[in-house]
Amino acid sequence: MDRTVKRVVVTVVGVLALVLVGALVWWLVAPGEQRRVVGAAELVDVAPPALPGRWTAEVVDPGRLSSDWGAQEQATASWRAPEAVEVDYTVRRYASARWAGWAFGRVDPRGGEGFDETSQRFPRVPPREADDVRFVCGEIRGRPGACDTWWVDLRYGQYLVQVQSTDVPAEDASVPSWLDQLVVGVDAEFAEVVPRP
């Protein structure tokens, strides 16, 4: 192989390596979508769901995470009522908006639980600050169209938000007003604490 061919090969390999490194940096950093970094526990500080009855509240902040495909931190606020009704609100912060977007795409919208039917629903007031939104309800056997479990997945830049309610019966398959209100509160919290760049 003569010197000219070697130079061309070295140049092409160098350019390809540079393009690969640039693509990797672009994937990890996601310019324009990153939001200010705050602790996940600060973001789960929202008003409890507007449901009747006596509720207990708990916030779990495990701190840094060692896995979950780029998740660096998570916190969960949980509300429980004596009748085994539960609402969980989890915020995970990822290394970048790209990692959070990828995680949003691979989340099982049914939380891995078996239901007769699950279907996507649309809120009355869509979250204005979220980059990605998904509302899914789990229908109960023998009560077609009635949902007692809801999963809401939202992405705000590098933050992935999940709200899940269990055993909160609804009259029909539309998004319950208490869930709409909770998500509006979450959206307002993100707009204030980590607004779009």
C-alpha positions as CSV (number, residue, x, y, z in Angstrom):
1,M,0.0,0.0,0.0
2,D,1.5,3.3,-1.0
3,R,1.7,6.4,1.3
4,T,-1.2,8.2,-0.4
5,V,-3.6,5.4,0.1
6,K,-2.5,5.1,3.8
7,R,-3.1,8.8,4.3
8,V,-6.6,8.5,2.8
9,V,-7.5,5.5,4.9
10,V,-6.2,7.3,8.1
11,T,-8.1,10.4,7.2
12,V,-11.3,8.5,6.5
13,V,-11.0,6.5,9.8
14,G,-10.3,9.8,11.7
15,V,-13.3,11.5,10.2
16,L,-15.5,8.5,11.0
17,A,-14.3,8.4,14.6
18,L,-14.9,12.2,14.9
19,V,-18.5,11.7,13.6
20,L,-19.1,8.8,15.9
21,V,-17.9,10.8,18.9
22,G,-19.9,13.8,17.9
23,A,-23.1,11.6,17.5
24,L,-22.5,10.1,21.0
25,V,-22.0,13.5,22.5
26,W,-25.2,14.7,20.8
27,W,-27.1,11.7,22.1
28,L,-25.9,12.2,25.6
29,V,-26.3,15.9,25.9
30,A,-29.4,16.6,23.7
31,P,-28.8,20.3,23.2
32,G,-31.8,22.5,23.8
33,E,-33.8,20.0,25.8
34,Q,-31.8,19.9,29.0
35,R,-33.4,21.6,32.0
36,R,-31.9,22.9,35.2
37,V,-30.7,20.1,37.5
38,V,-32.5,19.9,40.9
39,G,-33.0,17.1,43.3
40,A,-35.9,14.7,42.4
41,A,-37.2,15.0,46.0
42,E,-37.7,18.7,45.4
43,L,-39.9,17.9,42.4
44,V,-42.3,15.5,44.2
45,D,-43.3,18.2,46.6
46,V,-46.8,18.8,45.1
47,A,-50.3,18.9,46.6
48,P,-51.9,15.5,47.3
49,P,-54.7,14.2,45.0
50,A,-58.1,15.8,45.6
51,L,-59.9,12.7,46.7
52,P,-62.2,12.2,49.7
53,G,-61.2,10.3,52.8
54,R,-58.2,10.2,55.2
55,W,-54.9,9.9,53.4
56,T,-51.4,9.2,54.7
57,A,-48.4,10.6,52.8
58,E,-44.8,9.4,52.4
59,V,-41.8,10.6,50.4
60,V,-39.1,8.1,49.5
61,D,-35.8,9.6,48.3
62,P,-33.3,6.8,47.6
63,G,-30.8,9.3,46.3
64,R,-28.4,8.3,43.5
65,L,-29.3,5.3,41.4
66,S,-26.8,2.8,40.1
67,S,-28.7,1.6,37.1
68,D,-32.0,2.0,35.2
69,W,-30.3,2.9,31.9
70,G,-29.0,6.3,32.8
71,A,-31.3,7.2,35.7
72,Q,-29.2,9.1,38.2
73,E,-31.7,9.9,40.9
74,Q,-35.3,9.3,41.8
75,A,-37.9,10.2,44.5
76,T,-41.5,9.0,45.1
77,A,-44.4,10.6,46.9
78,S,-47.1,8.1,47.9
79,W,-50.5,8.7,49.2
80,R,-52.6,5.9,50.7
81,A,-56.2,5.7,52.0
82,P,-57.4,3.0,54.4
83,E,-59.4,1.2,51.7
84,A,-56.0,0.2,50.0
85,V,-56.3,3.0,47.5
86,E,-52.9,4.3,46.5
87,V,-51.5,7.0,44.4
88,D,-47.7,7.1,43.6
89,Y,-45.8,10.0,42.0
90,T,-42.2,9.2,40.9
91,V,-39.7,11.5,39.4
92,R,-36.5,10.1,37.9
93,R,-33.6,12.3,36.6
94,Y,-31.6,10.9,33.8
95,A,-28.1,11.9,32.5
96,S,-29.7,13.7,29.5
97,A,-32.9,14.4,27.8
98,R,-32.1,11.7,25.2
99,W,-31.8,9.0,27.9
100,A,-35.0,10.2,29.5
101,G,-36.7,10.1,26.0
102,W,-35.4,6.6,25.4
103,A,-36.7,5.5,28.9
104,F,-40.1,7.1,28.2
105,G,-40.3,5.0,25.0
106,R,-39.6,1.7,26.7
107,V,-41.8,2.2,29.8
108,D,-44.6,-0.5,29.9
109,P,-47.6,1.8,29.9
110,R,-49.4,-0.8,32.1
111,G,-46.8,-1.0,34.8
112,G,-46.3,-4.7,34.0
113,E,-49.7,-5.6,35.4
114,G,-52.3,-7.7,33.7
115,F,-55.6,-6.1,32.9
116,D,-58.5,-7.2,30.6
117,E,-57.9,-4.1,28.6
118,T,-55.7,-1.1,28.7
119,S,-56.2,2.0,26.5
120,Q,-54.7,5.4,26.1
121,R,-56.8,8.3,27.2
122,F,-56.4,12.1,26.8
123,P,-56.6,14.6,29.7
124,R,-59.0,17.5,29.7
125,V,-56.1,19.8,30.2
126,P,-52.9,18.5,28.5
127,P,-49.7,19.3,30.3
128,R,-48.2,22.3,28.5
129,E,-44.7,22.0,29.8
130,A,-44.1,18.3,29.1
131,D,-42.1,17.1,26.1
132,D,-43.9,13.7,26.1
133,V,-47.3,12.7,27.5
134,R,-49.1,9.4,27.9
135,F,-52.3,8.6,30.0
136,V,-53.3,4.9,30.1
137,C,-56.2,3.2,32.1
138,G,-56.6,-0.4,33.1
139,E,-60.2,-1.7,32.7
140,I,-61.7,-4.1,35.2
141,R,-63.2,-7.5,34.2
142,G,-67.0,-7.3,34.1
143,R,-67.0,-3.5,34.1
144,P,-66.1,-2.6,30.5
145,G,-65.0,1.0,30.0
146,A,-64.5,1.6,33.8
147,C,-60.9,2.2,34.9
148,D,-59.6,1.6,38.5
149,T,-55.9,1.9,37.7
150,W,-54.2,4.8,35.8
151,W,-50.7,5.3,34.6
152,V,-49.5,8.7,33.5
153,D,-46.0,9.1,32.0
154,L,-44.6,12.6,31.4
155,R,-41.2,13.7,30.2
156,Y,-39.7,17.1,31.0
157,G,-36.2,17.2,29.4
158,Q,-34.1,14.8,31.4
159,Y,-36.8,14.1,33.9
160,L,-39.2,11.2,33.6
161,V,-42.4,11.5,35.7
162,Q,-44.8,8.6,36.5
163,V,-48.1,8.8,38.3
164,Q,-49.9,5.6,39.1
165,S,-53.2,5.2,40.9
166,T,-54.4,1.8,42.1
167,D,-58.0,0.9,43.2
168,V,-59.3,4.4,42.6
169,P,-62.6,3.6,40.9
170,A,-63.9,5.8,38.2
171,E,-67.4,6.1,36.8
172,D,-66.2,5.8,33.2
173,A,-63.1,5.6,31.1
174,S,-62.4,9.4,30.9
175,V,-59.5,10.8,32.9
176,P,-60.9,11.5,36.4
177,S,-60.9,15.1,37.4
178,W,-58.7,14.5,40.5
179,L,-56.0,13.0,38.2
180,D,-56.3,15.9,35.8
181,Q,-55.8,18.3,38.8
182,L,-52.8,16.3,40.1
183,V,-51.1,16.4,36.7
184,V,-51.9,20.2,36.3
185,G,-50.1,20.6,39.7
186,V,-47.1,18.5,38.5
187,D,-46.9,20.5,35.3
188,A,-47.0,23.8,37.2
189,E,-44.2,22.6,39.5
190,F,-42.0,21.7,36.6
191,A,-42.8,25.0,34.8
192,E,-41.7,26.9,38.0
193,V,-38.7,24.8,39.1
194,V,-37.2,23.5,35.9
195,P,-38.7,25.5,33.0
196,R,-37.9,25.0,29.4
197,P,-34.5,26.5,28.4
